[in-house]
């Protein structure tokens, strides 16, 4: 049985597929960089312990992750402890990465996989 015209209208992309593909690829890349920065910050903090604040790489990764932890602090309720906010930011970024990946796959399937390479 064929799809009705209402089904086709509901899943139509709002603008050019190439523009949407670039947007979601960029969003996915930003999430990947932030996820790696937060994971690296956690790993360096785990290895260096209390001396982590004097570590140059820890400070650099903290600088890269700071906008995301601030956004997570703003989005999360006050009952979330401050030491858990980077974990909240990590999971929000993971959710953003998954949504961007799914959108990218859907766009590639709609416009043809050969055009997505």
Residue pairs with C-beta under 8 A, 6 or more apart in sequence:
13 20
13 107
13 110
14 20
17 107
17 110
17 111
18 111
20 103
20 107
21 104
21 107
21 108
21 111
21 116
24 100
24 103
24 104
24 107
25 100
25 104
27 96
27 100
28 97
28 100
28 101
28 104
31 93
31 94
31 96
31 97
31 100
32 97
33 64
34 64
34 65
34 68
34 89
34 93
35 90
35 93
35 94
35 97
37 61
37 64
37 65
38 61
38 65
38 68
38 69
38 86
38 89
38 90
38 93
39 90
40 57
40 61
41 58
41 61
41 62
41 65
41 86
42 86
44 52
44 55
44 57
44 58
44 61
45 52
45 58
48 55
48 58
52 58
53 59
65 86
65 89
68 89
68 92
68 93
69 85
69 86
69 89
71 89
71 92
72 85
72 86
72 88
72 89
72 92
73 82
73 85
73 88
75 88
75 92
76 85
76 88
80 88
104 116
107 116
108 115
108 116
